[in-house]
Amino acid sequence: MSAVLESLDTPTPKAKPRLLSDTLLEAIGARAAAYDRDNQFFSEDLSDLHDAGFLRASVPVEFGGLGLTLPQLLREQARLAARAPATALALNMHLYWVGAALHLHRLGDPSGRWILEEAGAGKVFAAGHGEPGNDLGLAWSSVKATPLPDGGYRFDGRKIFTSLAPAWDWLGVHGIDESDPDNPRIVHAFIHRDAPGHRTVQTWDALGLRATRSDDTWLEGAIAPRDKVIRILPAGIPNDPFVDGILGAVLPGLAAVYYGTAKRAFDIAVESARHRKSPAIGGKTYAFKPLTQQAVAQAAIELDSIEALFERAANRWWDGYDEDEPWIAHLLAAKQHAVDGALRVVNLALKIAGAASLSRNHELERLYRDVRAGAFHPPNADLSHEVIGQAWLGVLGQV
């Protein structure tokens, strides 16, 4: 068989260009355990990634960015997540604003141009979408948006899970304008760090992804000026390219983060099995145990399917889905399969690596905690399945 393969003279695939060097990722990985232990924000990582151009990687070159496509960006995101899941997850919240603005730009809509300019200049964007008890996501809000005479909006209410809380320059928020009770509207806007009327409450002390510092944000009269109000949409399931752009960036990004996390757990487990010796088989390593081989195979198959699905979804989003395709079902499927599959892979990794992985100083113990957050990212698992089913049945927005 090898002779046959050699006779095909298949060219060796060229290595894909990498934005993040192995040396940088090694340094980031070395800090992850201390960030997690101390519940500390990843300040050093952010500085290094800023210098490396990661925060402006997908910003078009004409706006000061590096011009990476979504698939190219996701490969780098997965590599980052393999060494520091919390860092990668938090920065996904910045990258999805860039992605939303980029989607508008590619459609010829200039309304998000300023976001690309600010991101290209090194500014950090954070997401103010999470709200306690809001299981409708962007279709509704518990935050009050009050229109001002000059076209701006005042926001009052509580936001939760504000990843990047210590570092953002711009906070993207949504709130509900009920000045016309018969026609409530959802207002999407951005608040600058220097604006009065917002405060961070340090509530973040979570099971995993601790370095994200996803603290609460209280909006107490925070004002978004008119030129930073990017959309005013009817309440309910949104149908707008700006929101489409958010979903087209955040969902594949989440999938990439959890793929990278699971891939790191797999690599650690495989390396352990290659070196850990078993007296039961005469001192050979666990790599020779049939049950270890079976667990590795299961994890490898799972990883391949996660990677294949999220890369396919990202490529098709970037190239453009056909008008009649249920694109949201494809994006949600990629995200849901990634978070569910990553959990299975990490569980298998602990089984392969053995009881040592239970130790608090073992990297697998941290990955075991980090990967469990996947089910809760909006839309959560229940809502994701509902939307996927409704999209394929052609009843999305009708139930």
C-alpha positions as CSV (number, residue, x, y, z in Angstrom):
1,M,0.0,0.0,0.0
2,S,2.8,2.4,0.9
3,A,4.4,1.9,-2.6
4,V,1.1,2.6,-4.3
5,L,0.7,5.8,-2.3
6,E,4.3,6.8,-3.1
7,S,3.6,6.2,-6.8
8,L,0.8,8.8,-6.7
9,D,3.4,11.4,-6.0
10,T,0.9,13.6,-4.1
11,P,2.3,17.0,-3.4
12,T,2.9,17.8,0.2
13,P,0.3,20.3,1.5
14,K,1.7,23.7,2.2
15,A,1.7,24.8,5.8
16,K,-1.1,27.4,6.5
17,P,0.3,30.8,7.5
18,R,0.0,31.5,11.3
19,L,-0.5,34.8,12.9
20,L,0.2,33.6,16.5
21,S,3.7,32.2,16.9
22,D,4.3,29.0,18.9
23,T,6.5,31.1,21.2
24,L,3.6,33.5,22.0
25,L,1.2,30.7,22.5
26,E,3.6,28.9,24.9
27,A,3.9,32.1,26.9
28,I,0.1,32.5,27.0
29,G,-0.3,28.9,28.0
30,A,2.2,29.2,30.8
31,R,0.0,32.0,32.4
32,A,-3.3,30.3,32.2
33,A,-3.2,28.3,35.4
34,A,-2.3,31.3,37.5
35,Y,-5.1,33.4,36.0
36,D,-7.5,30.6,36.7
37,R,-6.3,30.0,40.3
38,D,-6.4,33.7,41.2
39,N,-9.6,34.5,39.2
40,Q,-7.5,37.2,37.5
41,F,-8.1,38.9,34.2
42,F,-5.7,38.0,31.4
43,S,-4.0,41.4,31.2
44,E,-0.7,40.2,29.9
45,D,-2.3,38.0,27.3
46,L,-4.4,40.9,26.1
47,S,-1.3,43.1,25.7
48,D,0.6,40.4,23.8
49,L,-2.3,39.6,21.5
50,H,-2.8,43.3,20.9
51,D,0.8,43.6,19.8
52,A,0.5,40.5,17.6
53,G,-2.5,42.0,15.8
54,F,-5.0,39.4,16.9
55,L,-7.6,41.9,17.9
56,R,-7.6,43.5,14.4
57,A,-6.9,40.3,12.5
58,S,-10.2,40.3,10.6
59,V,-10.4,44.0,10.1
60,P,-9.9,44.9,6.4
61,V,-6.4,46.2,5.6
62,E,-7.8,49.6,4.6
63,F,-9.1,50.1,8.1
64,G,-5.8,49.2,9.7
65,G,-6.3,45.4,10.1
66,L,-4.7,42.3,8.7
67,G,-7.6,41.3,6.5
68,L,-8.0,37.6,7.6
69,T,-11.1,35.8,6.4
70,L,-13.4,34.2,8.9
71,P,-12.0,30.7,8.3
72,Q,-8.4,32.0,8.7
73,L,-9.4,33.8,11.9
74,L,-11.0,30.7,13.4
75,R,-7.9,28.6,12.9
76,E,-6.0,31.1,15.0
77,Q,-8.8,31.3,17.5
78,A,-8.7,27.5,18.0
79,R,-4.9,27.6,18.5
80,L,-5.3,30.2,21.1
81,A,-8.1,28.3,22.9
82,A,-5.9,25.3,23.0
83,R,-3.5,27.1,25.4
84,A,-5.9,29.6,27.1
85,P,-9.6,28.9,26.7
86,A,-10.7,31.8,28.8
87,T,-8.6,34.3,26.9
88,A,-9.9,33.0,23.6
89,L,-13.5,32.9,24.8
90,A,-13.4,36.5,26.1
91,L,-11.8,37.8,22.9
92,N,-14.5,36.1,20.9
93,M,-16.8,38.8,22.3
94,H,-14.6,41.5,20.7
95,L,-14.2,39.6,17.5
96,Y,-17.9,39.1,16.9
97,W,-18.5,42.9,16.9
98,V,-15.7,43.1,14.3
99,G,-17.4,40.3,12.4
100,A,-20.8,42.0,12.5
101,A,-19.3,45.3,11.1
102,L,-17.3,43.3,8.5
103,H,-20.5,41.6,7.3
104,L,-22.2,45.0,6.8
105,H,-19.1,46.3,5.0
106,R,-19.1,43.3,2.7
107,L,-22.7,44.0,1.9
108,G,-22.0,47.7,1.1
109,D,-23.6,49.0,4.3
110,P,-21.4,51.7,5.8
111,S,-23.2,51.8,9.2
112,G,-20.5,49.6,10.9
113,R,-17.5,51.3,9.3
114,W,-16.6,53.2,12.6
115,I,-16.4,49.8,14.4
116,L,-13.8,48.6,11.9
117,E,-11.9,51.9,12.2
118,E,-11.9,51.7,16.0
119,A,-10.9,48.0,16.1
120,G,-8.2,48.7,13.5
121,A,-6.9,51.4,15.9
122,G,-6.6,48.9,18.7
123,K,-9.8,49.6,20.6
124,V,-11.5,46.7,22.5
125,F,-15.2,45.9,22.1
126,A,-17.2,43.9,24.7
127,A,-20.7,42.5,24.6
128,G,-23.5,43.7,26.7
129,H,-26.1,41.2,25.7
130,G,-26.5,39.0,28.7
131,E,-29.4,39.7,31.0
132,P,-30.7,37.8,34.0
133,G,-33.8,35.7,33.1
134,N,-33.8,36.8,29.4
135,D,-34.2,33.6,27.4
136,L,-35.3,35.5,24.3
137,G,-31.8,36.9,23.6
138,L,-31.8,39.8,21.1
139,A,-35.6,39.5,20.5
140,W,-36.2,41.2,23.9
141,S,-34.5,43.0,26.7
142,S,-35.0,43.8,30.4
143,V,-32.9,46.9,30.0
144,K,-34.8,50.1,29.3
145,A,-33.8,52.2,26.3
146,T,-35.1,55.8,26.5
147,P,-35.0,57.9,23.4
148,L,-33.4,61.3,23.7
149,P,-34.3,64.5,21.7
150,D,-31.0,64.4,19.8
151,G,-31.5,60.8,18.5
152,G,-29.3,59.2,21.2
153,Y,-30.5,56.7,23.8
154,R,-30.3,56.4,27.5
155,F,-29.9,52.9,28.9
156,D,-30.9,51.7,32.4
157,G,-30.7,48.1,33.7
158,R,-28.4,45.2,34.5
159,K,-26.2,43.3,32.1
160,I,-24.5,40.0,33.1
161,F,-21.6,38.0,31.8
162,T,-19.7,41.1,30.5
163,S,-16.5,39.3,29.4
164,L,-13.6,41.8,29.1
165,A,-15.2,43.8,31.9
166,P,-11.8,45.4,33.0
167,A,-10.6,46.3,29.5
168,W,-13.3,47.3,27.1
169,D,-13.3,50.6,25.3
170,W,-16.7,50.2,23.7
171,L,-19.6,48.2,25.2
172,G,-22.2,47.0,22.7
173,V,-25.6,46.8,24.3
174,H,-29.3,46.3,23.4
175,G,-32.3,47.6,25.3
176,I,-36.1,47.9,24.8
177,D,-37.7,51.2,23.8
178,E,-41.4,51.1,24.9
179,S,-42.2,54.7,24.4
180,D,-44.8,53.4,22.0
181,P,-46.3,50.5,24.0
182,D,-48.0,49.0,20.9
183,N,-44.8,48.9,18.9
184,P,-41.8,48.1,21.3
185,R,-38.4,48.3,19.6
186,I,-35.0,46.9,20.3
187,V,-32.2,49.4,20.3
188,H,-28.7,48.3,19.5
189,A,-26.0,50.8,20.4
190,F,-22.5,51.3,21.8
191,I,-21.4,53.1,25.0
192,H,-17.9,54.4,25.4
193,R,-15.9,53.6,28.5
194,D,-15.5,57.3,29.3
195,A,-19.3,57.9,29.3
196,P,-20.9,58.3,32.7
197,G,-23.8,56.1,33.9
198,H,-22.2,52.7,34.0
199,R,-20.4,50.7,36.6
200,T,-18.9,47.2,36.9
201,V,-19.8,45.0,39.8
202,Q,-17.3,42.3,40.4
203,T,-19.5,39.2,40.6
204,W,-17.4,36.8,38.5
205,D,-16.3,33.8,40.6
206,A,-17.2,30.9,38.4
207,L,-16.5,27.2,37.9
208,G,-14.5,27.7,34.7
209,L,-13.4,30.4,32.2
210,R,-12.4,32.4,35.2
211,A,-9.9,34.7,33.5
212,T,-12.7,36.2,31.3
213,R,-13.7,38.3,34.3
214,S,-17.3,38.3,33.0
215,D,-18.6,40.7,35.7
216,D,-22.0,42.4,35.9
217,T,-22.5,45.8,34.3
218,W,-25.1,48.2,35.7
219,L,-26.3,50.8,33.2
220,E,-27.6,53.8,35.2
221,G,-28.3,56.5,32.6
222,A,-25.5,55.5,30.3
223,I,-25.9,57.3,27.0
224,A,-25.2,56.2,23.5
225,P,-25.0,59.2,21.1
226,R,-27.0,59.1,17.9
227,D,-24.1,58.1,15.7
228,K,-23.4,55.1,17.9
229,V,-27.0,53.8,17.7
230,I,-26.5,51.3,15.0
231,R,-30.0,49.7,14.8
232,I,-33.6,50.2,16.0
233,L,-35.6,47.1,15.2
234,P,-39.1,45.8,16.0
235,A,-39.1,43.6,19.2
236,G,-39.2,39.9,18.4
237,I,-37.0,37.7,16.3
238,P,-34.7,40.1,14.5
239,N,-34.4,40.1,10.7
240,D,-31.5,42.4,9.9
241,P,-28.0,42.1,8.4
242,F,-26.4,43.6,11.5
243,V,-27.8,40.9,13.8
244,D,-27.1,38.3,11.1
245,G,-23.5,39.4,11.1
246,I,-23.3,39.0,14.9
247,L,-24.5,35.4,14.6
248,G,-22.3,34.7,11.6
249,A,-19.3,35.7,13.7
250,V,-20.1,34.6,17.3
251,L,-21.4,31.1,16.6
252,P,-18.4,29.8,14.5
253,G,-16.1,31.6,17.0
254,L,-17.6,29.7,19.9
255,A,-17.2,26.4,18.0
256,A,-13.6,27.2,17.3
257,V,-12.9,28.0,21.0
258,Y,-14.4,24.7,22.2
259,Y,-12.7,22.7,19.5
260,G,-9.4,24.2,20.5
261,T,-10.1,23.4,24.2
262,A,-11.0,19.8,23.4
263,K,-8.0,19.4,21.0
264,R,-5.7,20.4,23.8
265,A,-7.2,17.9,26.2
266,F,-6.9,15.2,23.6
267,D,-3.2,16.0,23.0
268,I,-2.4,15.9,26.7
269,A,-4.3,12.6,27.2
270,V,-2.5,11.0,24.2
271,E,0.9,12.1,25.4
272,S,0.1,10.7,28.8
273,A,-1.0,7.3,27.4
274,R,2.3,7.1,25.4
275,H,4.4,7.4,28.6
276,R,2.3,6.1,31.5
277,K,3.3,2.5,32.1
278,S,1.0,-0.4,33.1
279,P,2.3,-3.2,35.3
280,A,-0.8,-5.2,34.1
281,I,0.7,-5.5,30.6
282,G,4.3,-6.1,31.6
283,G,5.3,-2.5,31.9
284,K,4.2,-1.4,28.4
285,T,2.6,2.0,28.2
286,Y,-1.2,2.5,28.2
287,A,-1.0,3.1,24.5
288,F,-1.0,-0.7,24.2
289,K,-4.2,-1.1,26.2
290,P,-7.2,-1.9,24.0
291,L,-9.6,0.3,26.1
292,T,-7.2,3.2,25.9
293,Q,-7.0,2.8,22.1
294,Q,-10.8,2.7,21.9
295,A,-11.2,5.9,24.0
296,V,-8.6,7.7,21.9
297,A,-10.4,6.6,18.7
298,Q,-13.7,7.9,20.0
299,A,-12.2,11.2,20.9
300,A,-10.4,11.5,17.6
301,I,-13.5,10.8,15.6
302,E,-15.4,13.4,17.7
303,L,-12.7,16.0,17.2
304,D,-12.6,15.5,13.4
305,S,-16.4,15.9,13.2
306,I,-16.3,19.1,15.2
307,E,-13.6,20.6,13.1
308,A,-15.2,19.6,9.8
309,L,-18.6,21.0,10.8
310,F,-17.5,24.4,12.1
311,E,-15.0,24.9,9.2
312,R,-17.7,24.0,6.7
313,A,-20.2,26.4,8.4
314,A,-17.6,29.2,8.5
315,N,-16.6,28.7,4.9
316,R,-20.1,28.7,3.6
317,W,-21.0,31.8,5.7
318,W,-18.0,33.6,4.3
319,D,-18.7,32.6,0.7
320,G,-22.5,33.3,1.1
321,Y,-25.3,30.9,1.6
322,D,-28.0,30.5,-1.0
323,E,-31.1,32.6,-0.3
324,D,-33.3,29.7,0.5
325,E,-30.9,27.9,2.8
326,P,-31.5,27.8,6.5
327,W,-28.2,29.4,7.3
328,I,-29.0,29.9,11.0
329,A,-29.6,26.2,11.4
330,H,-26.1,25.4,10.0
331,L,-24.4,28.0,12.2
332,L,-26.2,26.8,15.3
333,A,-25.5,23.2,14.5
334,A,-21.8,23.9,14.3
335,K,-21.8,25.7,17.6
336,Q,-24.0,23.1,19.4
337,H,-22.0,20.1,18.0
338,A,-18.8,21.8,19.1
339,V,-19.9,22.4,22.7
340,D,-21.5,19.0,23.1
341,G,-18.7,17.2,21.4
342,A,-15.9,19.0,23.3
343,L,-17.5,18.0,26.6
344,R,-17.4,14.3,25.4
345,V,-13.8,14.7,24.3
346,V,-12.6,16.2,27.5
347,N,-14.4,13.5,29.5
348,L,-12.6,10.9,27.4
349,A,-9.3,12.7,27.9
350,L,-9.6,12.4,31.7
351,K,-10.4,8.7,31.3
352,I,-7.3,8.2,29.2
353,A,-5.0,10.2,31.4
354,G,-6.2,8.6,34.6
355,A,-6.6,9.8,38.2
356,A,-3.7,12.2,38.0
357,S,-5.9,14.5,36.0
358,L,-8.1,15.1,39.0
359,S,-5.3,17.2,40.7
360,R,-5.9,20.9,40.8
361,N,-2.4,21.5,39.4
362,H,-3.1,19.3,36.3
363,E,-4.1,21.1,33.1
364,L,-6.9,18.6,32.3
365,E,-8.6,19.5,35.6
366,R,-8.9,23.1,34.4
367,L,-10.0,22.1,30.9
368,Y,-12.6,19.9,32.5
369,R,-14.1,22.9,34.2
370,D,-13.7,25.3,31.3
371,V,-15.4,23.1,28.7
372,R,-18.6,22.9,30.8
373,A,-19.6,26.5,30.1
374,G,-20.3,25.7,26.5
375,A,-23.9,24.7,27.0
376,F,-24.8,28.0,28.5
377,H,-23.6,30.4,25.8
378,P,-26.7,32.1,24.2
379,P,-28.5,30.6,22.6
380,N,-28.3,27.7,25.1
381,A,-28.7,24.1,24.1
382,D,-32.5,24.0,24.4
383,L,-33.1,27.2,22.4
384,S,-30.5,26.1,19.8
385,H,-32.4,22.9,19.1
386,E,-35.7,24.7,18.9
387,V,-34.4,27.2,16.4
388,I,-32.6,24.5,14.3
389,G,-35.8,22.5,14.1
390,Q,-38.0,25.5,13.3
391,A,-35.6,26.6,10.6
392,W,-35.7,23.3,8.8
393,L,-39.5,23.0,9.2
394,G,-39.9,26.5,7.8
395,V,-41.8,27.8,10.8
396,L,-39.1,30.0,12.3
397,G,-40.6,33.2,13.6
398,Q,-44.2,31.7,13.3
399,V,-44.3,29.9,16.7
